[in-house]
């Protein structure tokens, strides 16, 4: 998206485009506010004119005008609510795409799969469609009511200002007394939800080794802390809410009392008592609504703050917006360094090498050498701390992802198939003819295996579908990686769950892919797979220990196969000649 190319915050654009709608809502709120003033004016006129004169014509005329004004106010209120609902829907659709992309970035960075950004959007959507924005504009137009009170009498206007100031003070106390507790409660609740969510993804391990009580205890501790903080904040809010409700009644009693005194002193008309009472109620209503909806306000504000942080893409890690042409497959790695988030030391340390189109390069080395991290960097999944990985001169990380995916294939160490059919998974959820899917399956030598599934290519798989074995999942994931066909393929331990037949199919798939001109990278420990490579990169502690032709690398690894009798004879002859 263009947001990625510039590194800007998409929420700023949302605010800018929302201004016209907000201005309309503000203007409608002003008209509604003025319409509500018809009620106190009606009460004053009825008591001062109709009751004194007994003129039914005047009563009917005043009643008709009042009913019409209230009907207009109702229509305006409906129009305002509809504008805000459509605005909330537009916000959800506009930011939802950015939120999903942010979720993918977060999952890649922390390996913690979360949909918090989408939940935050729902929180803000509820806030927009609720009463909070309307309440804000009602507060903006509250000076209209102050002016009316001052017109009725100066003392009544002063009472209105004092009452509003006390309500503002109560709102401030709500902020001070509950903000920290409710904010911390929200964070604790997110942590507790993430804990149990991550644990449930390993339910088999938990059940098999009797770990459920410890997992439940861990979640319960975090959840109890969240509940205690929420209860603490809500208790403080409840005290303020209870006092604010009682205070409103006090203010109304004071207004009526002062109005009666002013009537007895012939300073206002008797009908002004009703007018002052209603105007005061209308004046203080938005102030009271702010206190009552403060929990929603805090939740929306926290959600906005998280989105404001999560949706921002640093310009240093921006991706190109324009699609790129299909490359030849020449890969150059130059001075590659990677320091994961939260660590102070590099996992990949100054790696440089090159790969030519049609080559198979194996990556080998001891555990924790950085092989999987290098595979992720080679695919542009994470941004290097320094240095670069380039295909035909263009950074793989900056490459626009849709066009990048059209010519690349990737198979991670932990194979994950998405909810859908076999056909959808292999085609990467593209709407393509079945012939292209079958071609990829044949390229991966998995077509016959798929034919034995209950519904063939239409068999539903994933978390909620048909249960596949580890080898079947890996072979379907290989077919997905080879869909296209690709020009650049990175396979991270594609043989981990394969039997002898599956391994043979993997080797045939690699050979077929290379014959079509693709550059293939294979992370593996198996000698049989390494023997199918042209070159091998030996990685130790994040550095290249050796990079070169296969046989020399296997000798470096101590994995060179024992020579046949014929080769031993040739070697002995060579040694004699050398002497």
N, C-alpha and C positions, 0 to 999 in steps of 0.2 A: 504494500500500500504506500501511498505517497507519504504518509506519516512516518513510515520506516525510513524513507529516503532522506528526510529532513531531520529526523530525530526529535520532532516536536511532540508536545502532549496533545493527543486528540481531544481531550476534554476542553481545551481552550476553544477549539473550533465548534464544539457543541454549545458552549456558552454563547459564543458569538452568533450562531444561527438561532439560538433560543430567544434572543433579545426582542425581536418583533412580536413573538407570541406573548412574552412576558409583559410587554407594553400594552398589548390588547387586554390581557388579564387585569392589569393595573387600572386601565381606563374603565373597564366593565365594573370593577370593584368600586370605583368612584361613583359611577351611576347607581349602583346598588345601594351604596351608602346614602346617597342623596334621596333615593326612593324610600328608604326606611324612615327618613325624617318625616314622611307624610303621616305616620302613625301618631307621634307626639303632637304634631300640628292639628291633626284631627281631634285628638282628645281635648286640647286646649280650646279649639273653636266650638266644639260641641258643648263643653261645660260653660264657656263664657257667653256664647251667642244663643245656641239652641235652647238650652235649659232656661236661660233668662227670658227668651222671647216666645218659646213654644212653637217655633216655626218649623213645621215638618218638611217644607220644601227645602229649606237650608240644610236640614239633616240629611235628606236624600241626596242633595247635590254634593255635600261633603263626603257622604258615604260612597257615592259613585266615583268621585275623584280618588278617594283613598283605595278603593278596590282596584281601580285601573292601575294606580301606581304600584300596588303590591303585585298585580299580575305581570306588569313590566319587570319588576324586580325578580319574580320567579323565573321568567323567561331569560333574563340576563344571568341569573344564577345557574340555570341549566346550560346556557351557552358557555359560561366560564368553566364549569365542570367538564364539559365535553372538550374544550380546548386543552385543559390540563391532562385529561385522559389520553387524548391523541398525542400530546407532547410527551407523556410518559412512554407510550408505545413507540414513538419515533426514537426516543432516547435509547430504549432497549435494543431496537434494531440497529441503530447507528453505532452504538458502542459495543454491542454483543460480539461483533467480529473481532474488534480489537481485544476484547476480554479473552476470547478463546485463544488468540495468538499470544496474549500475555500468559495465559495458563500453560501453553506449550513451552514458552520460554522458561517459566518457573519450574515446570516439571523437568526440563532438560538441565537446568542449573542445579536444582536441589534433589532430583530424582524423587520428589514428593508430588505425586499427582494430586492436583487440587482444582476445585471449581469455585474457589472463593470469589474470584472476580465476577463470575456470573451471579453468585448470591448477592454480591455488593450491588450489582446492577438492579436486581430485584428489589433490594432495600431502597435504592434511590427512586426506582419507578413507583413504589408505594408512597414514597414521600411526595413526589410530584403530583400524583393523582389524589393525594389526601387533602387535608385542610391547611397544612402548614404554610404553603405559598399564599393561599388566600388570606390566612391570618396575618402574614407579613404585610400584604397590601392594605388590609384593614387597619393595621397599626399606622401605616403610612398616611392614611386618610383620617386618622383619629382627630386631627386638629379641627375638622369640620364640626365634630360634636363639642369640642371645647368651645368653639366660636358660638354655637347655639346656646350652650349653658351661660356663657358670658352675656349673650343678648338677653336671656331671661333675667339674669341678675348676676352681678359681679361676684357675690359671695358663693353662688352655686358654681361658677366657673373655677373659683379658687379651690373649692372642695373637690371638683373633678380633677384638677391638676395634682392635688395632694394624693388623692386616691390612686391615680395613675402612677405617680412616683413610687408609692409603696408597692404597687404591683410590679413595677420594674425592679425594685429592690428584691422582692420575692423571687423574681426570675433570675436575678443575679445570684441569689443564695442557692437556687436550684443548680446553677452552673458550678458554683464553688463546692457545694457539699456533695454532689453526686457524680460529677463528670469523671473524676479519677476512678472511682469505684466501678462505674458502669463501663468505662473504657477498658479497665483491667479485666473486668468480668468477660467482656467480649473477646479479649485476647486469650484468656484462659479457656474459654469455651471452644475457640478455634483450635487451640492446642490439643484439648481433649478429643475433639472430633477427629483431628488428624491422627492422633495416637490410635484410636480404635479402628479408623479406616485403614491405616497401614497394617495393623495387626490382622484384620480380617482377610487381607489379601494373602496371608500366610496361614489360613485356617487349618490346613492339613497338618502343618508342622506343630501348631499349637495343640491340636487335638491329640496327635500321636504321642507327644512328649509331655502331656499333662500340664501345659503352661497356662491354661485358661484362667486359673485363679490369680496368677501374677499379673496377667494382662488386664484382667478386670480390676484388680487392685490398683494398678497404675492409672487406668482410666478414671476409676472412682476418686482417686486422690485429686487429680486435675479437675474433674467435674465438680467435686465438692468445693474446691477453692473458688471456681467460677460461680457456683450457686451462692456461696457465702458473700462474695463481693457484690453480686447482683442484688442479694437481699439487703445488704448494707446500704447500697445506693438507693434502692427502691423505698426502703424505710424512711430515708431522709426526704425523698421526693413526696412520700405519702403525707408526712408531717406538713410540708409546705402546701401541698394540695388541699389538705383539710383546713388549714388556716386561711388559705386564699378564698375558699368557698364561704367560710364564716365571715371573713372580712367584707366580701361583696354584700352580704346581708347587712352588715354594720353600716356600710356606705349608703345603702338605700334607705335605711332608717334615718341616718343623719340628714340625707337630702330631703326626705319628707318632712322631718322635724323643722329644718331651717326654712323650707318652703312655707310651711304653715305659719311660722313666726313672721315671715315676710308678708304673707297674706294678711295676717292680723294687724300688721303695721302699714297696710295699704301700699306696699312697695311692688307687689306683683298681683296678678289676677288669680282667683282660685283655680282656674284651669291650668295655670302654670305648674301647679303641684304635680299633676299627671304628666305634663310634658317633661319636667325636670327629672321625674322618676324614670321615664322610659329612655330619655336621652342618656342618662347616667348608666343605665343597664347596657345600652348599645355601645357606649364609650368603653366600658370596662370588659366587655365580652372578649375581644381579641387578646387583651392582656391575660385574662384567665385561661384562654385556649392555649397560649404559649406555654404556660406552666403545666397544663394538663397533658400536652403533647411533647413534653421535653424529652421523654425517653426516645420517641421516634426521631426527634431532631438530633439527638446525640448519635443514634445508630446511623442515620443518614450521613451525618458529618464524618463519622469514622469510616463509613463505606466510601465516601468521596475521597477522603485522604488516602485510603488504600489504593483506590483506582488511580488517583493522581500520581501515585508512586509506581504502581505496577504497569500502567499503560504507557509510561514514558519509555521511549527507546533512545538510548544514548547514541548520539551521532557517530561515535567511534565504532559502534556495532551495527550500523545501518546496513540494510541490504538494498541492492539495486531495485528499481521499480520497473524497468523495462526488460522484457524477455530477451534472452541471448540466443544466438544461433547454435545449432548442434555442433559440438566440438570434434576434434580428431581423437582426443583422448590422451594427449601428451600432458603428463602431470609433473610439476616442479615443486619441490618442497625446499624452502629457503629459510634457514635460521629459525626454525620453528621452536617456540618456547610456550609452555602453558602452565600457569599456576591456578589451580582450582580455587573457587570462592571459599574463603575461610581458612585456607592454608597459606603458609608463608614461604614454602619451598616449591620449586618447580617439579612437575611430574614428567614433563617432556623438556629436554634441555638441549637446545641448539641443534636440532636435527636438520640435515640438508641431504637431499638425494633427488633423483629424477626417474621417471618411468616413461617408457615409450608405448605408443599404441600397439596392441596385440601382444603385450607382455603379461606374464603371470608372475606377480611378486608375492612371495610368502613372507609373513612377519612372524618371527619366533623369538623365544626368550623365556626366562624364568617367570614365575608368578610375580605380580606387582611390578613388572618392568615398565608398564605404561602402554601395553599393546592395545588394549581396548580404547584407551584415551586417544592414542594415535589414530585409531580407526575412526573415531568420532570427529577428530580434527580433519582427517582426510576427506570426510563427507561434508564438512562445513556445518556440523551440528552445533558445535560450540566455537566461539571466537578465540583465536590464539592470543596469548598475552603479547607476544611479539613474533615477528616473522610471518610467513604466509605459506598457503598451499594454493597453487594456481593450476587451472586447466586452460591450455591455450592462452596463457597470460592473464586470465581473469581469476580473481580470488574466489575460491569455492564457497567461502562464507558469505561474501557479498552478493553472489549470484542470485538473481530472482528465482524463488524456490519452485514455482510452477514449471518454468522451462528447465530448471536444473533437474527436477524429478523426472522430466520426460526422457532424459538420456542417461540417468544413473540408476543404480540398484544398490540397496543396502540391506544387510541382514545382521541385526545386532546379536550380541552374545546371549541375551535373554530374549527369546523369540516371543513376540506378542502378536496374536491374530485378533482382528477387530470383529465385533459382533456383526454378522452378515453371512452371506453364502461364500462357498469356496470361490465361486466365480468373481464375486465382488472383491474378495481379498486379493486374488491374483491380479485383477485388473486395476487395483488401487481405487476401487469405487468409481471408475470411469465407465460411462455408458458406451461400450465398444462391442463390436460383433464377437460372438463366441469363438470364432476362428482364431482371433488374436489371443484369446485366453488359452485356448488349446495349444497354440504355438508356443506360448511361454511355458505351459506345463510340459510339453514335449521337450523343450529346450532344457528343462530341469529334470527330465526323465521321470516325471511323476504322473503322467497322464493315465497310465494303467492303474496306479494306486488309487487315484481319484475315482476311477470307474468302479472300484469296489466299495465306495462309500454308499450309504443308503440312498441318496438322491443324486449321486454323482456331483457335478459342478454346482448343483442347486442345494447341496447339503448345507444347512445352517451350522455355523461354527462360531467360536468365540466363547466368552464366559457363559452365555446362556444357550449355546448350541450343542451340537454333537461333540462328545468328548473324544478328542484325538490323542494318540500316543505322542510322546515327545518326538520320536522320529518323524511321524506324520506331520506334526506341526512344523518341524524344521524343513521338511521337503516342500511343503506348501509355501512357506516363507521364502524358500529359495526360488520357487517359481515366480513369486511376487517380485523378487529382486531382479529376475531376468526378464520381466515383462517389458516389451518395448519394440525391438530389443535395445538394451542399453549400450552405451559406449564406455562407461566407467562403472565398475562394480567393486564394492568393498564388502567382504564376507568375514564376520568376526566369529571364529570357531564354528563354522557351519557343520562340522562333523561331530559335535559334542554328543548328540543323542542317536547317531546313526549306527546301524548294524553294518555287516559286511556288504550286503546288497545296497543299502542306502549310500554307503561310502563310494561304491563303484558308480552309482548313479551321479553322485556329486562330481566325481572326477570326469565323467563323460560330459556333464553340464559345463564344467569349466573349460574343457577342451572345445566344445561347440561354441561357447561364448567368445573364446579367443579367436577361433577361426573366423568369426564374424567381424573381427577387428577391434574388439573391446579391450580395454586395460582392466586387469583383474588383480585385486589385492585380497589375499587370504591370510587371516590370522589363525594359526593352527599349531598344535603340538605333535600331530601325527606325521610319522615319517612318510607314509604312503601318499599323503596330500602334499607334503613338501617336495616329494620327488616329481610331482606334476608341475612344479613351478620352473620358471626360467632363472629367476634371481631370488635371493633370500636376504632379508634384512634382520639381523640379529640385534635385539634390543636388550640392554641391561641398564637398570636404574635410570631409565629415561634417556639414555644416550645410545648411539649406534655403536655396537661392538664390532659389527662387520656388515658390509653390504656389497654383494657381488654375485658371481655365478653360483648356481645351486650346489655343485659338488664341493667347492671350496668352503661354502657356508656350512654344509652338513659336516664336513670335517672339523670345522670350527666348533660346531655344536656337539661333536662326538657321536654323530648319528649316521655317519657314512656306512652304508651296507658292507658286510664282509665280502671281499672280492671272490669271484668264482675261480676254479682251478685254472681256467684259461688266462684270467687276468693276473693271477699270481705268477704264472709262467712268463707272461709278457713283462711283468715288473722285474722279475729276476734277470731276464735277458737285458733289460734296460740298465739294471745295476751293474752287470758284468761289462757291458759296453762302456759304461761310465768309468769303470776302473781301468 
